[in-house]
Amino acid sequence: MILPDGFGLSIPHQNAESDQDFYDRALGEFNPSCFYNHKRDLVYDNYFRMLWRVGWVYDQLKSILDTPDDGKIWFLGNEPHSPSQCDESPQDFANAVKFWKQEVGRPFGVAGILWGTHGYYWWKSYLSFDPPKPDAYLVHIYAYSDTDFDQQLIQAKSIFNDKPLIITECGGWNLRPEEQIKIQSRVYAAIATNQIHSAFWFSARYGPYQSYWFTTDCLTKNESVTAVGRGYKQWSSKESNTIYLPIVIG
């Protein structure tokens, strides 16, 4: 099984729908160790596939099986507890994961939970339906500050502690660039001290597809690198020798 390594980047497909070269430009600008979205037909070596709504596995089984079986983990689900995201009940999600395990049989992580009260209770209910053990846990952490990121990570680690933990989305809620960069430094520290296996900053560029608070984009509409993008370049670099304060998990 191949897991994503390092501090990767989400590159949403929306900006590439009419401009396939957007991927090459974003990858060339930021050189992330890995990236993902739910298009599933991309062939980059550092690309990981996602099934945004795990219930799609029933109708899309053939197309899923037609993708290369390259040993890479699949990301299943995107905030299933949220009506504005993949919106799947714990029981439906568990049944679909069982179907995936039996009919697809490829490595998988679940469930892209936005960490917090709703995500926690959805997860506890999901476990009551006896789903197959995943190969990794996937969480989203959006923080109000760098210290809030640390606290959310401590809470997530107390629950997801027997398989690799991957933060498949991270960023700050409506924060100034310097505060976003502080969160990036905490993500880097979490990876460097083996508190998490890997993480993905969200994102290369998502606006104007998101609401006003989304200040995490690394590129502007005309593809200039933002201050947040410059921070991501620094903190995602494998060659970074920046001094960081390690996270202590209690």
C-alpha positions as CSV (number, residue, x, y, z in Angstrom):
1,M,0.0,0.0,0.0
2,I,1.2,3.5,-0.9
3,L,0.3,6.4,1.3
4,P,0.8,10.1,0.6
5,D,3.9,11.5,2.2
6,G,4.8,15.0,3.4
7,F,2.8,18.2,3.2
8,G,0.7,18.0,0.0
9,L,-1.8,20.2,-1.7
10,S,-5.4,19.9,-2.8
11,I,-5.8,21.0,-6.3
12,P,-9.6,21.2,-6.9
13,H,-10.8,20.1,-10.3
14,Q,-13.1,23.1,-10.9
15,N,-10.3,25.4,-12.2
16,A,-9.2,22.7,-14.6
17,E,-12.5,21.8,-16.1
18,S,-11.9,24.0,-19.1
19,D,-8.2,24.3,-18.7
20,Q,-6.4,20.9,-18.1
21,D,-3.0,22.7,-18.0
22,F,-4.0,24.2,-14.7
23,Y,-2.7,21.1,-13.0
24,D,0.7,21.4,-14.6
25,R,1.0,25.1,-13.8
26,A,-0.1,24.5,-10.1
27,L,2.3,21.6,-9.7
28,G,5.1,23.5,-11.4
29,E,4.6,26.4,-9.1
30,F,4.3,24.6,-5.8
31,N,6.0,21.2,-6.4
32,P,3.9,19.4,-3.7
33,S,4.9,15.9,-2.6
34,C,1.4,14.8,-3.4
35,F,-2.0,16.1,-4.4
36,Y,-5.6,14.8,-4.8
37,N,-9.1,15.6,-6.0
38,H,-12.0,13.4,-7.1
39,K,-11.5,13.4,-10.9
40,R,-9.9,10.0,-10.7
41,D,-8.6,10.0,-14.3
42,L,-5.3,11.9,-13.7
43,V,-2.0,10.1,-14.2
44,Y,0.5,12.1,-12.2
45,D,2.9,10.0,-10.1
46,N,2.1,12.0,-7.0
47,Y,-1.7,12.0,-7.5
48,F,-4.1,10.2,-5.1
49,R,-7.7,9.3,-6.0
50,M,-10.8,10.2,-4.1
51,L,-14.4,9.0,-4.1
52,W,-16.1,12.1,-2.9
53,R,-19.4,10.3,-2.1
54,V,-18.7,6.7,-1.1
55,G,-22.3,5.7,-2.1
56,W,-21.2,6.3,-5.7
57,V,-19.3,3.0,-5.5
58,Y,-22.5,1.1,-6.5
59,D,-23.2,2.9,-9.8
60,Q,-19.5,3.6,-10.6
61,L,-18.0,0.3,-9.7
62,K,-16.8,-0.5,-13.3
63,S,-15.1,2.9,-13.8
64,I,-13.4,2.5,-10.4
65,L,-12.2,-0.9,-11.3
66,D,-11.0,0.4,-14.6
67,T,-8.6,2.8,-12.9
68,P,-5.0,1.6,-12.5
69,D,-4.5,-0.6,-9.5
70,D,-1.3,1.1,-8.5
71,G,-1.4,0.2,-4.8
72,K,-2.2,3.8,-3.7
73,I,-4.7,4.4,-1.0
74,W,-8.1,5.9,-2.1
75,F,-9.8,8.6,-0.1
76,L,-13.4,7.7,0.6
77,G,-15.9,10.4,1.6
78,N,-15.9,14.2,2.2
79,E,-17.5,15.5,5.4
80,P,-20.4,12.9,5.3
81,H,-21.9,14.5,8.4
82,S,-22.5,17.8,6.5
83,P,-25.6,18.4,4.4
84,S,-23.6,20.7,2.1
85,Q,-20.9,18.1,1.4
86,C,-21.3,14.3,0.6
87,D,-24.1,14.1,3.3
88,E,-24.3,10.3,4.0
89,S,-25.7,8.7,7.0
90,P,-23.4,6.6,9.2
91,Q,-25.3,3.4,8.2
92,D,-25.2,4.2,4.5
93,F,-21.6,5.1,4.6
94,A,-20.7,1.9,6.5
95,N,-22.6,-0.3,4.0
96,A,-20.9,1.3,1.1
97,V,-17.5,0.8,2.7
98,K,-18.3,-2.9,3.2
99,F,-19.2,-3.0,-0.5
100,W,-15.9,-1.3,-1.4
101,K,-14.0,-3.8,0.7
102,Q,-15.7,-6.8,-0.9
103,E,-16.0,-5.6,-4.5
104,V,-13.1,-3.2,-5.0
105,G,-10.6,-4.5,-2.5
106,R,-8.2,-1.6,-2.8
107,P,-6.6,0.3,0.1
108,F,-8.9,3.0,1.5
109,G,-9.0,5.8,4.1
110,V,-12.2,7.2,5.6
111,A,-14.0,9.5,6.0
112,G,-12.9,13.1,5.5
113,I,-14.5,14.2,8.7
114,L,-14.5,17.9,9.6
115,W,-13.2,17.7,13.1
116,G,-15.6,19.0,15.7
117,T,-18.8,18.0,17.6
118,H,-20.8,16.9,14.5
119,G,-18.0,15.0,13.0
120,Y,-17.2,13.2,16.3
121,Y,-20.8,12.1,16.9
122,W,-21.2,11.0,13.2
123,W,-18.0,8.9,13.6
124,K,-19.2,7.2,16.8
125,S,-22.4,6.3,15.1
126,Y,-20.6,5.0,12.1
127,L,-18.5,2.6,14.2
128,S,-21.7,1.1,15.6
129,F,-22.4,-0.4,12.2
130,D,-19.2,-2.5,12.3
131,P,-17.5,-1.1,9.2
132,P,-14.2,-2.7,7.9
133,K,-11.1,-1.2,9.5
134,P,-9.6,1.4,7.1
135,D,-6.0,1.6,6.1
136,A,-5.9,5.2,7.3
137,Y,-8.0,7.8,8.9
138,L,-8.8,11.1,7.1
139,V,-9.8,14.2,8.9
140,H,-10.2,17.9,8.0
141,I,-8.9,20.5,10.4
142,Y,-9.8,24.2,9.9
143,A,-8.6,26.2,12.8
144,Y,-9.1,29.7,14.3
145,S,-5.4,30.0,15.2
146,D,-2.3,27.9,15.3
147,T,-2.9,26.9,19.0
148,D,-6.5,25.9,18.0
149,F,-4.9,23.7,15.3
150,D,-2.8,22.0,18.0
151,Q,-5.8,21.4,20.2
152,Q,-7.9,20.0,17.4
153,L,-5.0,17.7,16.5
154,I,-4.7,16.5,20.1
155,Q,-8.4,15.6,20.1
156,A,-8.3,13.8,16.8
157,K,-5.2,11.9,17.8
158,S,-7.0,10.6,20.9
159,I,-9.6,9.0,18.6
160,F,-7.7,8.0,15.5
161,N,-4.7,6.3,17.0
162,D,-4.4,2.8,15.6
163,K,-3.9,3.6,11.9
164,P,-2.0,6.4,10.0
165,L,-3.8,9.8,10.3
166,I,-3.9,12.0,7.2
167,I,-5.3,15.5,7.3
168,T,-6.9,15.7,3.9
169,E,-7.9,19.3,4.3
170,C,-6.4,22.0,6.5
171,G,-6.4,25.7,6.8
172,G,-7.7,28.6,8.9
173,W,-11.1,30.1,9.2
174,N,-11.1,33.6,7.7
175,L,-7.6,34.4,8.9
176,R,-5.1,36.9,7.7
177,P,-2.2,35.5,5.7
178,E,0.3,35.6,8.5
179,E,-2.1,33.6,10.7
180,Q,-2.6,31.0,7.9
181,I,1.2,30.7,7.7
182,K,1.4,30.0,11.4
183,I,-1.1,27.1,10.9
184,Q,1.1,25.9,8.0
185,S,4.0,25.8,10.4
186,R,2.0,23.7,12.8
187,V,1.1,21.3,10.1
188,Y,4.8,21.0,9.2
189,A,5.6,20.3,12.8
190,A,3.0,17.7,13.1
191,I,4.4,15.8,10.1
192,A,8.0,16.3,11.2
193,T,7.4,14.9,14.7
194,N,5.3,12.0,13.3
195,Q,2.1,13.1,15.0
196,I,0.4,12.6,11.6
197,H,1.4,10.7,8.5
198,S,0.8,13.5,6.0
199,A,-1.4,16.5,5.3
200,F,-2.9,18.5,2.4
201,W,-3.3,22.3,2.4
202,F,-6.7,23.4,1.0
203,S,-6.0,24.6,-1.6
204,A,-4.1,25.7,-4.7
205,R,-7.1,27.8,-5.7
206,Y,-10.8,27.2,-4.9
207,G,-12.4,30.7,-5.1
208,P,-14.7,31.8,-6.4
209,Y,-16.3,28.5,-5.5
210,Q,-16.3,29.1,-1.8
211,S,-17.7,31.7,0.6
212,Y,-16.0,34.9,1.9
213,W,-14.1,33.2,4.7
214,F,-11.9,31.1,2.4
215,T,-8.6,32.9,2.7
216,T,-6.4,29.8,2.2
217,D,-5.9,29.9,-1.6
218,C,-2.3,29.7,-2.7
219,L,-3.1,31.4,-6.1
220,T,-5.1,34.4,-7.1
221,K,-7.6,34.3,-10.0
222,N,-4.9,35.4,-12.4
223,E,-2.6,32.8,-10.8
224,S,-0.2,35.1,-8.9
225,V,1.2,33.4,-5.8
226,T,-0.5,34.7,-2.7
227,A,1.3,35.3,0.6
228,V,-0.4,32.0,1.8
229,G,1.1,30.3,-1.3
230,R,4.5,31.6,-0.5
231,G,4.1,30.3,3.1
232,Y,3.0,26.9,1.7
233,K,6.1,26.8,-0.5
234,Q,8.3,27.3,2.6
235,W,6.6,24.9,4.9
236,S,5.9,22.1,2.4
237,S,9.5,22.0,1.1
238,K,11.3,18.8,1.9
239,E,14.5,20.8,2.2
240,S,13.0,23.2,4.7
241,N,15.5,23.8,7.6
242,T,13.2,26.2,9.4
243,I,13.2,25.9,13.2
244,Y,9.8,24.7,14.5
245,L,8.4,24.0,17.9
246,P,7.4,20.4,18.1
247,I,3.8,19.5,19.0
248,V,3.5,17.6,22.3
249,I,0.5,15.2,22.3
250,G,-0.7,14.7,25.8
